[in-house]
Amino acid sequence: MLGTVPLHPGTETIHYHEPHVVELPSGRLVGMIRFSWTDGDGLKQRSMLQTVSDDGGRTWAPARPLSFLGCPPHLLRHSSGVLVLTYGYRLEPYGQRVAFSRDDGATWEHDWVLRDDGPDGDLGYPATVELGDGSLFSVYYQKAAVGEQCSLLGSRWVLPA
């Protein structure tokens, strides 16, 4: 084991899983971690924590919660320098969303909708790639309509100005 991410205070009983990391040109690693818990009403909640490492993953900053819900995370550094975070959104309206950071993960513009037509919360696990023309393609699983089985779906899109 090279290093571990310190838990966010008060979250020792939360389930952490499905991390994703991207390396910046500076060598800094920006990581996202899915976490889940059950709230006071017994509802399952899912969100993401962010952490960084400046020494190749030997030490990590304490994981901090993002200010928005969604999971699991997928990170991509676009050729423009923008960090792209795609994630499933398992609350109504169900679908796939994106967050952008133009300052290497210090702040996020979140809840940009790729699609919001999922019939239920059985969806997610997006992965995004940049195509040769700078556009993006995200693939994920989601039901195309009520009563159907989950399918592998995709969206081709461009970064907002």
C-alpha positions, 0 to 999 in steps of 0.5 A, a space after each residue: 500500500 502506498 498511502 491512505 486517505 484520512 476519513 472526513 471527521 464524523 463519517 467513520 460509519 459511512 461506506 467509502 468506495 469506487 474512487 477515481 483519480 486524475 493527474 494534473 500537469 503539476 503532478 497533483 492527484 485529484 481524487 473523488 470517492 463515492 460514499 453512502 449513508 442512511 439518513 434519519 428517515 431511512 433513505 439511502 443517500 449517495 454523494 462524493 468526497 474529494 481529496 488531493 495528493 501532491 506526492 504521487 499518492 503517498 499522502 492525501 488530504 482529508 477527504 471533504 464532502 462536495 456540496 452536491 449529491 450524485 455518484 459514482 464519480 468519473 474524472 477527466 482532464 479535458 485538453 482545455 484544462 477543465 476538470 470534468 466530473 461525470 456522475 449518476 443522479 439517483 434522485 428525481 429527475 433521475 439521470 446523468 450529470 456533470 460538474 466542471 472545475 476551471 481551477 483544478 478542483 478548488 470549486 465546482 460548477 455542478 448539476 449540469 444535466 446530460 440527461 434526466 429521463 431515467 425512470 428510476 434510480 437504477 443508473 450511473 457508472 458514467 465514464 467520459 472520454 474526449 474525442 479528437 475534436 474536443 467534444 466529449 462522449 459519456 457512456 453509462 447504464 440506465 433504463 431507456 423507459 419504464 419497464 425496460 431492462 438497463 441498457 448501455 447508453 451514451 451522450 455526445 456533448 461539448 463543454 459549456 462556454 
